[in-house]
């Protein structure tokens, strides 16, 4: 196993030469010489590609190569130089778990004629290790029920259900629309707004603690997460009481850019919580609708979320449905 030259890897990936009876495979990160036909013809076996111009393809590829938060591996036939597999992990910064990160495993595909040889597992292992090096405490993947056994062999455990909402009308391609979310009244003396640096001293973190472990998060990291939000295509939202300014709810919209769907964008609804003293007033449903509408306005072609199986009826009432990749799985470090 030889080390991949440093200029070809921003996370210290290894170059793996796998010899089988018929093919030699190399594993590396996406590079400048990987043109649209090489990547898109492979991804076409996974999903709808749509219309992708050379300009938008190159813009997307460049952003992946420059970003520390999107890592894309490809499998290359060392003899023909054909791209025969790919997988991407998108790193999401959190305020929970001491300001740690979560890796989202996306768009895993291997050339049809080469499946069943362990190449898919090789890709998943590479992106999982990249997530670990990036400081993630877990990696998430949404998959078809038929793929549950494969991901279980890769160390993932089923956690619940993935729900989706697809949007009609025009969607963004290549360039994301503004991330600005307007303050909006939710009635009954509550409104929704962007999270601010001053909220470090508000009830925000204690409300998040009703959802999951928050841990020790210092002000410096809190501010850093907010400063990086726009660049990372993330919107942090809070619900507050108008009269007392008490924070009583929160949600995150995390935007992922794709090569598929005309270099489109998918919204991820994350960390939705309403303070226990305010539940039963319809705020959760209003919050989900607000985040979903915001995702649509910004040009996403869909919005997805992962939930416990018991919460499926609630999200169905919010307009979400079980889609193709219904199984929500996680691997914890």
C-alpha positions in Angstrom: 0.0 0.0 0.0 1.7 3.2 -1.2 1.0 6.7 0.1 -1.0 8.9 -2.2 1.0 12.1 -3.1 0.0 14.9 -0.7 -1.1 17.2 -3.4 -3.9 14.8 -4.3 -5.4 14.5 -0.8 -6.6 17.0 1.8 -7.3 14.4 4.4 -4.3 12.0 4.0 -6.1 9.3 2.1 -4.3 6.1 1.1 -3.9 4.8 -2.4 -5.1 1.2 -2.6 -4.1 -1.1 -5.4 -6.5 -4.0 -5.4 -5.6 -6.9 -7.7 -8.4 -9.3 -8.7 -8.5 -11.8 -11.5 -9.6 -9.1 -14.0 -9.1 -5.6 -12.7 -6.7 -3.4 -10.7 -8.5 -0.7 -8.7 -7.1 2.5 -7.2 -8.9 4.5 -4.5 -8.3 8.3 -4.4 -10.1 11.6 -4.0 -11.7 13.4 -6.9 -9.1 15.3 -9.0 -8.9 18.1 -11.7 -8.7 15.6 -14.5 -12.0 13.8 -13.6 -14.3 15.2 -16.2 -18.1 15.2 -16.3 -18.5 12.1 -18.4 -16.3 10.1 -16.0 -18.3 11.0 -12.9 -21.8 11.6 -14.3 -22.0 8.4 -16.3 -21.4 6.5 -13.0 -23.8 8.6 -10.9 -26.5 8.1 -13.6 -26.6 4.4 -12.4 -27.7 5.8 -9.0 -30.1 8.7 -9.7 -31.4 11.2 -12.1 -28.6 13.5 -13.3 -30.7 16.1 -15.2 -28.9 18.8 -17.2 -25.4 19.6 -16.0 -23.3 22.1 -17.9 -19.5 21.9 -18.1 -19.4 25.2 -16.1 -21.5 24.0 -13.2 -19.8 20.6 -13.1 -16.4 22.2 -12.9 -17.7 24.6 -10.2 -19.0 21.8 -8.1 -15.9 19.7 -8.6 -13.7 22.6 -7.6 -15.7 23.3 -4.4 -15.4 19.6 -3.4 -11.7 19.7 -3.9 -11.2 22.9 -2.0 -13.6 22.2 0.9 -12.6 20.5 4.1 -16.3 19.7 4.7 -17.0 17.7 1.5 -14.8 14.7 0.8 -15.4 12.6 -2.4 -13.6 9.4 -3.1 -13.5 7.6 -6.5 -12.5 4.1 -7.6 -10.4 4.1 -10.7 -9.6 1.2 -13.1 -5.8 1.6 -13.1 -5.5 0.1 -16.6 -8.3 2.0 -18.4 -8.4 5.0 -16.1 -12.2 4.7 -16.0 -14.0 5.8 -12.8 -15.9 2.8 -11.6 -17.1 3.9 -8.1 -17.6 6.9 -5.9 -18.8 8.0 -2.5 -19.1 11.4 -0.7 -19.2 12.4 2.9 -20.5 15.9 3.9 -19.3 17.2 7.3 -21.9 19.1 9.3 -20.8 21.2 12.3 -23.0 20.9 15.4 -23.7 22.6 18.7 -24.5 19.3 20.3 -21.9 16.8 21.5 -19.5 19.5 22.6 -19.6 21.2 19.2 -18.6 18.0 17.4 -19.4 17.1 13.8 -21.5 14.6 11.9 -20.6 13.0 8.6 -23.4 12.4 6.1 -22.5 9.5 3.7 -24.1 10.3 0.3 -24.3 8.9 -3.2 -22.4 5.6 -2.9 -22.2 3.8 -6.2 -20.1 1.1 -7.9 -20.2 0.2 -11.6 -22.9 -2.5 -12.1 -20.5 -5.1 -13.5 -18.1 -4.7 -10.6 -20.6 -5.1 -7.7 -20.2 -7.8 -5.2 -16.4 -7.7 -5.1 -15.9 -5.6 -2.0 -15.4 -2.3 -3.8 -18.4 -0.7 -2.2 -17.2 -1.6 1.3 -13.8 -0.1 0.3 -15.5 3.2 -0.5 -17.5 3.3 2.7 -14.5 2.5 4.8 -12.6 5.4 3.2 -15.3 8.0 3.8 -15.9 6.7 7.4 -12.2 7.1 8.2 -12.2 10.5 6.6 -15.1 11.5 8.9 -13.2 10.2 11.9 -10.2 12.3 11.0 -12.4 15.3 10.5 -13.6 15.1 14.1 -17.0 13.5 13.6 -18.6 11.5 16.4 -20.8 9.6 14.0 -21.6 9.0 10.3 -25.2 8.8 9.0 -26.5 7.1 5.9 -30.0 6.8 4.4 -30.5 3.7 2.3 -32.9 1.4 0.6 -34.2 -1.5 2.7 -32.4 -3.9 0.4 -29.1 -2.3 1.3 -29.5 -2.7 5.1 -27.3 -5.9 5.2 -24.5 -4.2 3.3 -24.3 -1.2 5.6 -24.6 -3.5 8.7 -21.5 -5.3 7.4 -19.8 -1.9 7.2 -20.5 -1.3 10.9 -23.8 0.8 10.7 -26.8 0.2 12.8 -30.4 1.0 11.9 -31.7 3.9 13.9 -35.1 4.9 12.3 -36.7 6.2 9.2 -35.7 8.7 6.6 -38.5 11.0 5.4 -38.5 13.2 2.3 -40.4 16.2 0.9 -39.9 17.0 -2.8 -40.6 20.4 -4.2 -42.4 21.4 -7.4 -41.2 24.4 -9.5 -37.8 25.8 -10.3 -34.8 24.7 -8.3 -31.3 26.0 -8.0 -28.5 24.6 -10.2 -24.9 25.0 -9.4 -25.3 28.2 -7.3 -27.3 28.3 -4.1 -29.8 31.1 -3.5 -29.4 33.4 -0.4 -29.5 31.8 3.0 -31.3 34.7 4.6 -34.3 33.7 6.7 -36.7 36.5 7.7 -38.1 36.9 11.3 -41.6 35.5 11.2 -44.3 35.5 13.8 -45.7 32.1 14.8 -48.6 33.8 16.7 -49.3 33.3 20.4 -46.4 35.6 21.4 -43.7 33.6 19.6 -41.5 34.2 16.6 -38.7 32.5 14.7 -35.3 34.1 13.8 -31.7 33.3 13.2 -29.5 32.1 16.0 -27.1 34.9 17.2 -23.8 34.9 19.1 -25.6 36.4 22.0 -27.7 33.2 22.3 -24.7 31.4 23.9 -26.1 33.0 27.1 -29.7 32.3 26.3 -31.7 29.1 26.8 -30.6 27.8 23.4 -28.2 25.1 24.6 -30.5 24.0 27.4 -33.3 23.5 24.9 -31.0 21.5 22.7 -30.1 19.4 25.8 -33.8 18.2 25.8 -33.1 16.6 22.5 -29.6 15.0 23.0 -26.3 15.4 24.7 -24.8 18.9 24.5 -21.7 18.6 26.6 -19.1 21.3 27.2 -19.2 24.0 24.5 -17.1 27.1 24.9 -18.0 30.5 23.5 -15.2 30.5 21.0 -16.4 27.3 19.3 -20.0 28.6 19.5 -19.1 31.8 17.7 -17.0 29.8 15.1 -20.0 27.6 14.2 -22.0 30.7 13.5 -19.3 32.5 11.6 -18.9 29.4 9.3 -22.7 28.9 8.9 -23.2 30.7 5.6 -20.1 29.3 4.0 -21.1 25.8 5.1 -24.7 26.3 3.8 -26.2 26.0 7.2 -29.0 28.0 8.8 -29.5 27.8 12.6 -32.9 28.9 13.8 -34.6 29.5 17.1 -38.1 30.1 18.3 -38.4 32.8 21.1 -41.1 34.3 23.1 -41.6 37.9 21.9 -42.2 39.5 25.3 -39.5 37.7 27.4 -37.0 36.8 24.6 -36.9 33.3 26.0 -35.7 30.7 23.5 -38.2 27.9 23.4 -37.3 26.0 20.2 -34.6 25.3 17.7 -34.0 23.7 14.3 -31.1 23.6 11.8 -31.3 23.6 8.0 -28.2 22.1 6.4 -27.8 22.3 2.6 -25.9 19.7 0.7 -24.9 20.3 -2.9 -25.0 17.4 -5.4 -23.7 16.3 -8.7 -27.0 14.7 -9.4 -30.3 16.5 -10.1 -28.6 19.2 -12.3 -25.9 19.9 -9.7 -28.8 20.5 -7.4 -29.2 21.0 -3.6 -30.8 18.9 -0.9 -31.9 20.3 2.4 -31.4 18.3 5.6 -33.6 19.2 8.6 -31.6 18.7 11.8 -31.9 19.0 15.5 -35.6 20.0 15.8 -36.7 20.6 19.3 -39.4 22.5 21.2 -39.1 23.3 24.9 -41.1 20.9 27.0 -43.1 23.9 28.5 -44.3 24.8 25.0 -45.2 21.4 23.5 -48.7 20.7 22.4 -49.2 24.1 20.9 -48.4 23.2 17.3 -45.0 24.9 17.3 -43.2 21.8 16.1 -45.3 21.5 13.0 -44.9 25.3 12.3 -41.2 24.9 12.8 -40.9 22.0 10.3 -43.0 23.9 7.8 -40.9 27.0 8.1 -37.6 25.1 7.6 -39.1 23.1 4.7 -40.4 26.3 3.0 -37.0 28.0 3.5 -35.3 25.0 1.8 -37.7 25.3 -1.1 -37.2 29.1 -1.4 -33.4 28.6 -1.5 -33.8 26.3 -4.5 -33.5 22.8 -3.0 -35.2 20.0 -5.0 -36.0 18.1 -1.8 -35.7 18.3 2.0 -35.1 15.2 4.1 -34.9 14.3 7.7 -34.2 11.3 9.9 -36.4 10.4 12.8 -37.4 7.6 15.2 -39.9 5.2 13.8 -42.4 6.4 16.4 -42.3 10.0 15.0 -43.2 9.0 11.4 -46.9 9.9 11.8 -46.0 13.4 13.0 -43.7 14.1 10.0 -46.3 12.7 7.7 -48.7 15.3 9.0 -46.0 17.9 8.2 -46.0 16.8 4.5 -43.1 14.3 4.6 -43.2 10.8 3.1 -41.2 7.7 3.1 -39.2 7.8 -0.1 -36.8 5.4 -1.8 -34.1 5.5 0.9 -36.3 4.9 3.9 -33.7 3.4 6.3 -31.8 5.7 8.6 -28.5 4.2 9.8 -25.6 5.4 12.0 -22.1 4.4 12.8 -20.7 5.8 16.1 -17.0 6.3 16.9 
